[in-house]
Amino acid sequence: MGKNSFYNWVSNYVWAADNETQSGPKAYYLRILRMIYVVGRDLSNGQLNLRAMSLVYTTLLSIVPILAISFTVLKGFGVHNEVGPLLFSLFEPLGEKGAEITLRIIEFVERMKVGVLGSVGLVLLLYTVISVMQKIERAFNFIWHISETRPFAQRFSDYLSVILIGPVLIVVSTGISATAMSNSIVKSLIAIEPLGTLVQIGIVILPIVLSITAFSFFYVFIPNTKVKMRSAIVGAIAASILWKFSGWIFASFVVTSTQYAAVYSAFASLIFFMIWLYLTWLILMVGASIAFYHQHPEYLSYQKSERRLSNRVKEILALLVMARISTNFYNGKPAWTLEGLAGEISAPIEATASVLAIMENNGFVVKTHEDEPTFIPGKPLDTTPIDDLLRAIKKSDEKDYIGPDAFKSNAEVELIVQNVENSLSTALKGKMVKDLVTNEMEDHHSITTVPIGAAQ
């Protein structure tokens, strides 16, 4: 099958059918095919690969500081000796080289004693860890179409929670797995059939479950948005399967790579280590991408196009967003979240987020400080002119070097522009934000919506 024939088959078979009109199994099957296609397309575009390579460099710089803090915390619980086995299991596909790398990392960690670093050294250590976590968050936010990172205070507390509590949970989970495998009761149960077969199956499944749990934790916690647990688990299952399969292939490659060791000598271990880190980060982000498309199937499209909003659509979107926020606030209903607003008006999340950012910067809305932020009006509804909101949206993209003042003046043009603005002000005279509020008895679904296709 040629390249053109393949694309024609994809277009006709996978994308031509309306998924909503298909039966249950076929709709699910088509959705899986579409998800595979869009994730493969994202990989071919190179952004996921580029971010994975960037995180490899970040990991090399930060792995010792992160493990030093984790090692100190685990030492307080008396389980610091479990760090080595955990690292070895992570680098197991590297074979003997994995054991060597694990030994070197542990030696570096043991030499870096947090207690003797001093206040400045400790601050720099924490800064390194937080910077690394921020870079990981930005990579995940890119996948989830989120441009805003966590506030600094929240970033500091959330990141340290992962670094301090995460290793303890991982060690406990691993300890449960190891204990279950060596427990005398478990060994006696294995001798009894059919319990023995079930126990052996459970021993095989348990590491996979722990792997899925770890990936799910990343997908739920790291992105600066609300990730549904079901979508996170779907992405985690896919990532776990890819990770196990890639580990098996990579281990086979390392075993048969004696010629590379002969060429690169002492650098061979480092090269294999970096390749495996790259594959691990890439798999992690592929799973995050699958979780995103599972939660937002509206992004499953044959062709990926950059969704830019025209000024006209921005103004309409701002009015729709302000109307929903004001209506719920005025009628005493729960405040809207970003995802809730986007779904309510059938707009892309990134488009809704960009308009909300403009409105927030100009004081029209205020974002609450909650685990899942919501938006409420920032100005009085009955004294805030709609004209002010529209002017703020129009001027949002203006910069000093490309604003109207940067151009050579022309009296005729200035007069026309002034007349247009005066006409708008006259048409909206006396119209306040409160006029956007709909009666709580009305069906809010009757409000005009902006479909995704309207984003230009």
C-alpha positions in Angstrom: 0.0 0.0 0.0 1.5 3.3 -1.1 1.6 6.5 1.0 -1.3 8.1 -0.8 -3.3 4.9 -0.7 -2.8 4.7 3.1 -3.9 8.3 3.7 -6.9 7.7 1.5 -7.8 4.7 3.5 -7.4 6.6 6.7 -9.5 9.4 5.4 -12.3 7.2 4.1 -12.5 4.5 6.7 -11.5 6.2 9.9 -12.6 9.7 9.5 -15.5 9.7 7.0 -18.0 8.0 9.3 -19.8 10.0 11.9 -18.8 8.5 15.2 -22.0 9.6 16.9 -24.2 7.6 14.6 -22.2 4.3 14.9 -23.1 1.4 17.2 -21.3 1.0 20.5 -18.5 -1.4 19.6 -17.8 0.2 16.2 -17.8 3.7 17.7 -15.3 2.6 20.4 -13.1 0.9 17.7 -13.1 4.0 15.5 -12.3 6.2 18.5 -9.2 4.0 19.2 -8.1 4.2 15.6 -8.5 8.0 15.6 -6.6 8.3 18.9 -3.7 6.2 17.5 -3.7 8.4 14.4 -3.6 11.7 16.2 -1.0 10.6 18.7 1.2 9.3 15.8 0.7 12.6 14.1 1.7 14.5 17.2 4.9 12.4 17.4 5.7 13.0 13.7 5.3 16.8 14.3 8.3 16.5 16.6 7.1 18.5 19.6 6.7 15.5 21.9 10.1 14.2 20.9 11.8 17.6 21.4 10.3 17.9 24.9 11.4 14.4 25.8 15.0 15.2 24.7 14.9 18.4 26.8 13.7 16.4 29.9 16.6 14.0 29.4 19.1 16.9 29.8 17.1 18.2 32.8 17.1 14.7 34.4 20.9 14.4 34.1 21.3 17.7 35.9 18.7 17.0 38.6 18.6 13.3 39.4 21.2 13.5 42.1 19.6 16.6 44.0 16.1 15.0 43.7 17.3 11.7 45.0 19.3 13.4 47.8 16.1 15.0 49.1 14.1 11.8 48.7 17.0 9.8 50.3 16.9 12.1 53.3 13.1 11.7 53.7 13.3 7.9 53.3 16.1 7.8 55.9 13.7 9.3 58.4 11.4 6.3 57.9 14.2 3.9 58.0 13.6 2.6 54.4 16.4 4.5 52.6 18.1 1.2 51.6 15.2 0.6 49.1 16.3 3.4 46.8 18.9 1.2 45.2 16.4 -1.6 44.2 14.0 1.0 42.9 16.6 2.6 40.6 17.7 -0.9 39.5 14.2 -1.8 38.5 13.9 1.4 36.6 17.2 0.8 34.7 16.7 -3.0 34.4 16.4 -2.9 30.6 20.1 -1.7 30.6 21.2 -5.1 32.0 24.6 -5.0 33.6 25.0 -1.3 32.7 21.9 -0.5 34.6 23.4 -2.0 37.8 26.6 0.0 37.2 24.6 3.2 36.7 22.5 2.6 39.8 25.7 2.1 41.9 27.2 5.3 40.6 24.1 7.3 41.3 23.8 5.9 44.9 27.4 6.8 45.5 26.8 10.4 44.4 23.7 10.6 46.6 25.4 9.3 49.6 28.2 11.9 49.2 25.7 14.7 49.0 24.6 15.1 52.6 21.7 17.6 52.8 22.6 18.3 56.5 26.0 19.8 55.7 25.0 21.9 52.7 24.2 24.9 54.8 21.2 27.3 54.3 22.4 28.6 50.9 23.2 25.1 49.6 19.8 23.8 50.8 18.0 26.7 49.0 19.8 26.0 45.8 19.0 22.3 46.1 15.3 23.1 46.6 15.4 25.6 43.7 16.9 22.9 41.4 14.2 20.4 42.3 11.3 23.0 41.8 12.8 24.1 38.5 12.9 20.6 37.3 9.3 19.9 38.3 8.2 23.2 36.6 9.8 22.1 33.4 8.0 18.7 33.6 4.7 20.6 34.3 5.2 22.8 31.2 5.7 19.7 29.1 2.4 18.2 30.4 0.6 21.6 30.1 1.6 21.7 26.4 -0.1 18.4 25.8 -3.2 19.5 27.7 -3.3 22.9 25.8 -2.7 24.8 29.0 -0.5 27.9 28.8 -0.7 28.9 32.5 1.5 27.3 35.2 0.7 27.1 38.9 1.2 30.2 41.1 4.6 30.2 42.9 3.2 29.4 46.3 1.1 26.5 45.0 4.0 25.3 42.9 6.3 25.3 45.9 4.0 23.3 48.1 2.7 20.9 45.4 6.2 20.1 44.0 7.7 19.4 47.4 4.7 17.2 48.3 5.6 15.0 45.3 9.3 14.9 46.2 8.8 14.3 49.9 5.7 12.0 49.9 6.0 10.3 46.5 9.1 8.3 47.3 7.6 7.0 50.6 4.4 5.8 48.7 6.5 4.1 46.0 8.7 2.4 48.6 5.6 1.2 50.5 4.0 -0.1 47.3 7.2 -1.9 46.3 7.5 -3.3 49.8 4.0 -4.7 49.7 4.8 -6.4 46.4 8.1 -7.8 47.7 6.5 -9.0 51.0 3.7 -10.7 49.1 6.2 -12.6 47.0 8.3 -13.8 50.0 5.6 -14.3 52.6 5.4 -17.9 53.9 1.6 -17.9 53.7 1.7 -16.9 50.1 4.3 -19.6 49.4 2.0 -22.2 51.0 -1.0 -21.0 49.0 1.0 -21.4 45.8 1.2 -25.1 46.5 -2.6 -25.4 46.6 -4.4 -25.5 43.3 -6.2 -23.6 41.9 -5.2 -21.0 44.4 -1.6 -21.4 43.3 -2.3 -20.4 39.8 -4.4 -17.4 40.9 -1.6 -16.3 43.3 1.0 -16.5 40.6 -1.2 -14.5 38.2 -1.6 -11.9 40.9 2.2 -11.7 41.5 2.6 -11.1 37.7 -0.2 -8.5 37.6 0.8 -6.6 40.8 3.9 -4.8 39.3 1.7 -3.8 36.3 -0.9 -2.4 38.6 1.8 -0.5 40.5 3.1 0.9 37.2 -0.4 2.0 36.2 -0.9 3.6 39.6 2.4 5.6 39.2 1.6 6.8 35.7 -1.9 7.7 36.8 -0.5 9.8 39.7 1.6 11.7 37.2 -1.2 12.3 34.8 -3.6 13.5 37.5 -1.2 15.7 39.5 1.3 17.2 37.1 -0.9 19.1 34.5 -2.3 22.4 35.7 -5.8 21.3 35.0 -8.5 18.9 36.1 -7.8 15.5 34.7 -10.5 12.9 35.1 -9.4 9.7 36.8 -10.8 7.5 34.1 -8.8 9.3 31.4 -5.7 9.2 33.5 -6.1 5.5 33.9 -6.6 5.0 30.2 -3.4 6.9 29.5 -1.6 5.1 32.3 -2.5 1.6 30.9 -1.3 2.6 27.4 2.0 4.0 28.9 2.5 0.9 31.1 2.1 -1.4 28.1 4.5 0.7 26.0 7.0 0.9 28.8 7.1 -2.9 29.4 7.2 -3.6 25.7 9.9 -1.0 25.1 11.9 -2.3 28.1 11.9 -5.8 26.7 13.0 -4.6 23.2 15.7 -2.3 24.7 17.0 -5.1 26.9 17.4 -7.3 23.8 19.1 -4.5 22.0 21.6 -3.9 24.9 22.5 -7.7 25.1 23.4 -7.7 21.3 25.2 -4.4 21.3 28.7 -5.5 22.1 30.0 -3.7 19.0 28.7 -0.4 20.3 30.5 -1.0 23.6 33.7 -1.7 21.6 33.3 1.6 19.7 32.2 3.9 22.5 34.1 2.2 25.3 33.4 3.8 28.7 30.8 6.1 27.1 28.6 3.2 26.0 26.8 3.0 29.4 26.1 6.8 29.4 24.7 6.6 25.8 22.4 3.7 26.6 21.3 5.5 29.8 20.4 8.6 27.9 18.5 6.7 25.3 16.5 4.8 27.9 15.7 8.1 29.7 14.5 9.5 26.4 12.3 6.6 25.7 10.9 6.7 29.3 10.0 10.4 29.0 8.6 9.9 25.5 6.4 7.1 26.7 5.2 9.1 29.7 4.1 12.0 27.4 2.5 9.6 24.9 0.4 8.3 27.7 -0.5 11.9 28.7 -1.5 12.6 25.1 -3.8 9.6 25.1 -5.3 10.7 28.4 -5.9 14.2 26.9 -7.6 12.9 23.7 -9.7 10.5 25.8 -11.0 13.3 28.0 -11.4 15.7 25.0 -12.6 13.7 22.0 -13.5 16.9 20.3 -9.8 17.3 19.4 -9.8 14.0 17.5 -9.6 15.5 13.9 -8.1 14.3 10.7 -6.0 17.4 10.1 -4.4 19.4 12.9 -4.8 23.2 12.4 -3.7 26.0 14.6 -6.8 27.5 16.1 -6.4 31.2 15.9 -9.2 33.5 16.9 -10.2 36.5 14.8 -11.0 39.7 16.7 -14.7 39.2 16.0 -14.7 35.7 17.5 -12.7 36.9 20.5 -15.4 39.5 21.2 -18.3 37.0 20.8 -16.4 34.5 23.0 -15.8 37.1 25.7 -19.4 38.1 25.8 -20.5 34.4 26.0 -18.0 33.8 28.8 -19.0 36.9 30.7 -22.6 36.1 30.3 -22.2 32.6 31.9 -20.0 33.8 34.7 -22.3 36.7 35.5 -25.5 34.6 35.3 -24.2 32.0 37.8 -22.9 34.7 40.1 -26.1 36.7 40.0 -28.4 33.7 40.5 -26.2 32.3 43.4 -25.1 29.2 41.4 -21.7 27.5 41.6 -18.9 29.4 39.8 -17.7 28.1 36.5 -14.3 26.4 36.0 -12.3 26.8 32.8 -13.2 23.3 31.5 -16.9 23.9 32.4 -17.0 27.1 30.5 -15.4 25.7 27.5 -17.8 22.8 27.4 -20.8 25.1 28.1 -20.2 27.3 25.1 -18.6 24.6 22.9 -15.3 26.4 22.5 -11.7 25.0 22.6 -10.1 25.1 26.0 -7.1 27.1 24.9 -9.4 29.7 23.2 -11.5 30.0 26.3 -8.4 30.3 28.5 -6.8 33.0 26.3 -10.0 35.1 26.5 -10.3 34.5 30.3 -6.7 35.7 30.7 -7.5 39.0 29.0 -10.6 39.5 31.1 -8.7 38.6 34.3 -5.8 41.0 33.4 -8.3 43.8 32.9 -10.2 43.1 36.1 -13.5 41.9 34.6 -13.2 38.4 36.2 -11.3 37.1 39.2 -9.9 33.6 39.5 -10.4 31.9 42.9 -7.6 30.1 44.7 -8.9 26.6 44.8 -7.6 23.2 43.8 -9.8 23.6 40.7 -9.9 27.4 40.1 -13.3 29.0 39.3 -14.1 32.4 37.9 -16.4 35.1 39.3 -17.1 38.7 38.2 -14.3 41.2 39.2 -16.4 44.3 38.7 -20.0 45.3 39.7 -22.4 43.9 37.1 -24.8 46.9 37.0 -22.1 49.6 36.6 -19.6 47.9 34.2 -20.3 48.9 30.6 -20.1 46.2 28.0 -18.3 48.7 25.8 -15.3 48.5 28.2 -15.1 44.8 27.9 -15.1 44.8 24.1 -12.5 47.6 24.1 -10.3 45.5 26.4 -10.6 42.5 24.0 -9.8 44.6 21.0 -6.6 46.1 22.6 -5.4 42.8 24.1 -2.8 42.0 21.4 -1.5 45.5 21.0 2.2 46.0 22.0 4.2 49.2 22.2 6.1 48.4 19.0 3.0 47.5 17.0 0.3 49.6 18.6 -1.5 52.4 16.7 0.9 55.0 18.1 3.8 53.3 16.4 2.4 54.1 12.9 2.7 57.2 10.9 -0.4 59.3 11.6 -3.0 60.0 9.0 -5.9 62.4 9.8 -8.4 60.7 7.5 -7.7 57.2 9.0 -7.8 58.5 12.5 -11.2 60.2 11.8 -12.7 56.9 10.4 -11.4 54.9 13.4 -12.8 57.5 15.8 -16.1 57.4 14.1 -16.3 53.6 14.3 -15.5 53.7 18.0 -18.0 56.4 18.6 -20.7 54.4 16.8 -19.9 51.3 18.9 -20.1 53.4 22.1 -23.4 54.9 21.0 -24.9 51.5 20.1 -23.9 50.1 23.5 -24.7 53.2 25.5 -26.3 52.2 28.8 -25.7 48.5 28.2 -24.1 47.0 31.3 -22.7 43.5 32.0 -25.8 42.8 34.0 -27.7 42.9 30.7 -25.9 39.7 29.8 -27.4 37.9 32.7 -30.1 35.3 31.8 -33.0 34.5 34.0 -32.4 31.3 36.1 -35.7 29.9 34.9 -34.6 30.1 31.3 -33.0 27.1 29.6 -29.3 28.2 29.5 -28.7 25.8 26.6 -30.7 28.2 24.4 -27.7 30.6 24.5 -25.9 31.0 21.2 -22.7 29.1 21.2 -19.5 29.4 19.2 -18.5 26.0 17.7 -14.9 24.9 17.5 -14.9 25.4 13.8 -15.5 29.2 14.3 -11.9 29.5 15.7 -9.9 30.9 12.8 
